[in-house]
Amino acid sequence: MNEQRFQENKENRLSISTPTKNDPTLVCCPKCQSKAVVTLHNNEARLSCPSCGYNQAKLAEHRTFYWGAENPTDSYFGANLWLQTDCVGESLWAFNKRNLEYLEDFVSAKHRQRNPNVDTWMSSSLASRLPKWMKAAKNREQVLKAIAVLKNKI
């Protein structure tokens, strides 16, 4: 029997939410509501929409997080996240492909192991910040179906 295991890595709530060139944060365009991206270039955050050409830039010095809000947003512009769907009466959301893959690996694993020897052991680890409904084995199938829906939106 092949049992899936999840070994926590050094990914944390700040690293997973930081857009990269290859994996930008996916947001709804504030102008046309199409899929737009937030990227970082040096010390500047940029929001750009390929559909309507909307562009916005600002210094990336300060980030504001609304993850616990009913409608989570990106931390630079406050734009609604593109990757959102309803799941077991809750909102399942992700910043980017890397975040979605992390959630899929975590939820699909029947055995989850945390590593107390890494810096992410305390409450800064991403796994420690996930809601109980997402961690519950009884919701595994529904959460994985919702993740599949979000993967199709990428």
MITOR-589202 format. One record per residue: residue in one letter; z, y, x of N, C-alpha, C in turn. Coordinates in steps of 0.2 Angstrom, whole numbers, padded with zeros to 4 digits, always signed. Layout:
N
aZYXZYXZYX ...
***
This chain:
154
m+0000-0006+0004+0000+0000+0000+0000+0006+0004 n-0005+0011+0003-0005+0017+0007-0002+0022+0004 e+0004+0024+0006+0008+0029+0003+0007+0036+0007 q+0005+0041+0003+0004+0047+0007+0011+0051+0009 r+0011+0054+0014+0016+0057+0017+0015+0064+0018 f+0019+0069+0017+0018+0076+0019+0023+0078+0024 q+0021+0080+0030+0025+0082+0036+0024+0090+0036 e+0030+0093+0035+0030+0100+0035+0027+0103+0042 n+0023+0108+0042+0021+0111+0048+0024+0118+0049 k+0021+0122+0053+0024+0128+0054+0021+0134+0050 e+0017+0132+0045+0015+0136+0040+0021+0139+0036 n+0021+0145+0035+0026+0148+0031+0023+0153+0026 r+0028+0156+0022+0025+0161+0016+0021+0167+0019 l+0023+0169+0025+0019+0175+0028+0013+0173+0031 s+0013+0167+0034+0006+0165+0038+0001+0163+0033 i+0003+0159+0027-0002+0157+0022-0005+0162+0018 s-0001+0168+0018-0004+0174+0014-0008+0179+0018 t-0008+0178+0024-0012+0182+0029-0019+0180+0029 p-0023+0184+0026-0031+0183+0027-0033+0182+0034 t-0038+0177+0035-0041+0177+0041-0049+0178+0040 k-0052+0179+0045-0060+0180+0045-0063+0174+0041 n-0061+0168+0043-0064+0161+0040-0061+0159+0034 d-0055+0162+0032-0051+0160+0026-0048+0167+0023 p-0052+0171+0020-0050+0177+0017-0046+0176+0010 t-0041+0181+0008-0038+0180+0002-0043+0182-0003 l-0043+0177-0008-0048+0178-0014-0045+0182-0020 v-0048+0187-0022-0045+0192-0027-0051+0193-0032 c-0048+0196-0038-0053+0198-0043-0055+0206-0041 c-0061+0207-0041-0063+0214-0039-0060+0219-0045 p-0057+0224-0042-0054+0229-0047-0060+0233-0051 k-0066+0232-0049-0071+0236-0053-0075+0231-0058 c-0077+0225-0055-0081+0221-0060-0078+0214-0062 q-0072+0213-0059-0068+0207-0060-0072+0200-0057 s-0077+0201-0053-0080+0195-0050-0075+0194-0044 k-0077+0188-0040-0073+0186-0035-0075+0191-0029 a-0069+0193-0026-0069+0198-0020-0065+0195-0015 v-0065+0198-0009-0061+0195-0003-0057+0201+0000 v-0051+0199+0003-0047+0203+0007-0047+0200+0014 t-0049+0204+0019-0049+0202+0026-0046+0207+0030 l-0044+0205+0036-0041+0209+0041-0045+0210+0047 h-0046+0217+0049-0050+0218+0055-0045+0223+0059 n-0043+0221+0064-0038+0224+0069-0032+0226+0064 n-0031+0232+0063-0025+0234+0059-0027+0237+0053 e-0032+0234+0050-0035+0237+0044-0036+0231+0039 a-0034+0232+0033-0035+0227+0027-0041+0230+0023 r-0046+0225+0022-0052+0227+0018-0053+0223+0012 l-0054+0226+0006-0056+0222+0000-0063+0224-0001 s-0067+0219-0002-0074+0220-0003-0077+0215-0008 c-0081+0217-0012-0084+0213-0018-0092+0212-0016 p-0094+0206-0015-0101+0205-0014-0106+0206-0021 s-0102+0206-0027-0106+0206-0033-0108+0214-0034 c-0103+0218-0034-0105+0225-0036-0104+0230-0030 g-0103+0228-0024-0102+0232-0018-0096+0236-0017 y-0091+0235-0021-0085+0238-0021-0082+0237-0014 n-0079+0242-0011-0076+0242-0004-0070+0246-0004 q-0064+0244-0001-0058+0248-0001-0055+0246+0006 a-0052+0251+0010-0049+0249+0016-0043+0253+0016 k-0038+0250+0020-0031+0253+0021-0028+0250+0027 l-0023+0254+0030-0020+0251+0036-0016+0245+0033 a-0015+0240+0038-0012+0234+0036-0005+0234+0038 e-0002+0239+0039+0005+0240+0041+0010+0237+0037 h+0009+0239+0030+0014+0237+0025+0011+0232+0020 r+0015+0227+0018+0013+0223+0013+0019+0223+0008 t+0016+0222+0001+0021+0222-0004+0019+0215-0008 f+0025+0211-0009+0024+0205-0012+0026+0204-0019 y+0022+0201-0024+0024+0201-0031+0023+0193-0033 w+0025+0189-0028+0024+0182-0030+0027+0179-0036 g+0033+0182-0037+0037+0179-0042+0035+0182-0049 a+0031+0187-0049+0028+0190-0055+0024+0186-0059 e+0024+0188-0066+0020+0184-0070+0012+0183-0068 n+0010+0189-0065+0003+0189-0062+0003+0191-0055 p+0004+0186-0050+0004+0187-0043-0002+0191-0041 t-0001+0195-0036-0007+0199-0033-0007+0198-0025 d-0012+0200-0022-0012+0200-0015-0008+0206-0012 s-0006+0205-0006+0000+0209-0003-0003+0216+0000 y-0009+0217+0000-0012+0223+0003-0014+0228-0002 f-0018+0226-0007-0021+0230-0012-0018+0230-0019 g-0014+0224-0021-0011+0223-0027-0016+0220-0032 a-0022+0218-0029-0027+0215-0033-0025+0208-0036 n-0027+0206-0042-0026+0200-0045-0029+0194-0041 l-0025+0189-0040-0028+0183-0036-0033+0180-0040 w-0039+0178-0037-0044+0174-0040-0042+0167-0042 l-0038+0164-0038-0037+0157-0039-0030+0156-0043 q-0031+0157-0049-0025+0156-0054-0028+0152-0060 t-0023+0148-0062-0024+0144-0068-0018+0142-0071 d-0018+0140-0078-0012+0138-0081-0011+0130-0080 c-0004+0129-0079-0002+0122-0077+0005+0120-0080 v+0005+0115-0084+0012+0113-0087+0016+0119-0089 g+0012+0124-0092+0016+0130-0095+0018+0135-0090 e+0015+0135-0084+0017+0139-0079+0010+0142-0076 s+0010+0147-0071+0004+0149-0068+0004+0146-0061 l-0001+0142-0059-0002+0139-0053-0007+0144-0049 w-0006+0146-0043-0010+0151-0040-0010+0150-0032 a-0015+0152-0029-0016+0152-0022-0019+0158-0019 f-0018+0159-0013-0021+0165-0010-0028+0163-0007 n-0029+0157-0004-0035+0156-0001-0036+0148-0001 k-0041+0146+0003-0043+0139+0003-0037+0135+0007 r-0034+0138+0012-0029+0135+0016-0023+0134+0012 n-0021+0139+0008-0015+0139+0004-0016+0133-0002 l-0022+0132-0004-0024+0127-0009-0023+0120-0006 e-0026+0120+0000-0025+0113+0003-0018+0111+0005 y-0014+0116+0007-0007+0115+0008-0004+0112+0002 l-0005+0116-0004-0002+0114-0010-0004+0107-0012 e-0011+0105-0011-0013+0099-0013-0010+0093-0009 d-0009+0094-0002-0006+0090+0002+0001+0088+0000 f+0005+0094-0001+0012+0093-0003+0013+0090-0010 v+0009+0092-0015+0010+0089-0022+0008+0081-0022 s+0002+0080-0018+0000+0073-0019+0004+0068-0015 a+0008+0070-0010+0012+0066-0006+0018+0063-0010 k+0019+0057-0009+0025+0053-0013+0031+0054-0008 h+0030+0055-0002+0036+0056+0003+0035+0063+0006 r+0040+0067+0006+0039+0074+0009+0045+0074+0014 q+0043+0076+0020+0048+0076+0026+0048+0083+0029 r+0054+0086+0029+0055+0093+0032+0057+0092+0039 n+0055+0096+0044+0057+0095+0051+0062+0101+0053 p+0068+0099+0054+0074+0103+0055+0073+0107+0062 n+0068+0104+0066+0068+0107+0073+0063+0112+0074 v+0060+0114+0068+0055+0120+0069+0058+0126+0065 d+0055+0132+0067+0058+0138+0064+0057+0139+0057 t+0053+0135+0054+0052+0135+0046+0057+0131+0042 w+0063+0129+0046+0067+0124+0042+0071+0128+0036 m+0073+0134+0038+0077+0138+0032+0072+0140+0027 s+0074+0145+0023+0070+0147+0017+0064+0150+0018 s+0062+0151+0025+0055+0154+0026+0050+0149+0025 s+0051+0142+0025+0046+0137+0025+0043+0138+0018 l+0036+0136+0018+0033+0137+0012+0035+0132+0007 a+0037+0126+0009+0039+0120+0004+0045+0122+0001 s+0050+0126+0004+0056+0128+0001+0055+0133-0004 r+0050+0137-0004+0048+0142-0009+0044+0140-0015 l+0042+0134-0015+0038+0131-0021+0043+0130-0027 p+0040+0132-0033+0044+0131-0039+0046+0124-0040 k+0051+0122-0043+0053+0116-0045+0048+0112-0049 w+0045+0115-0054+0040+0112-0058+0034+0109-0054 m+0033+0112-0048+0027+0110-0044+0029+0104-0040 k+0036+0104-0038+0038+0098-0034+0040+0092-0038 a+0041+0093-0045+0043+0087-0049+0037+0082-0049 a+0039+0076-0048+0035+0070-0048+0031+0069-0055 k+0035+0071-0060+0032+0070-0067+0026+0075-0068 n+0026+0080-0064+0020+0085-0065+0015+0084-0060 r+0015+0079-0056+0010+0078-0051+0003+0078-0053 e+0002+0074-0058-0005+0073-0060-0008+0079-0063 q-0004+0083-0067-0006+0089-0070-0007+0094-0065 v-0003+0095-0060-0004+0100-0054-0010+0098-0050 l-0011+0092-0049-0017+0090-0045-0024+0092-0049 k-0023+0091-0055-0029+0092-0059-0030+0100-0059 a-0025+0104-0060-0026+0111-0059-0028+0113-0052 i-0026+0110-0047-0028+0112-0040-0036+0110-0040 a-0038+0105-0043-0045+0103-0043-0049+0109-0047 v-0047+0111-0052-0050+0117-0056-0050+0123-0051 l-0045+0125-0047-0045+0130-0043-0050+0129-0037 k-0050+0123-0034-0055+0121-0029-0062+0123-0031 n-0064+0122-0037-0070+0123-0040-0072+0131-0040 k-0067+0135-0040-0068+0142-0040-0069+0145-0034 i-0068+0141-0028-0069+0144-0022-0076+0144-0020 
***
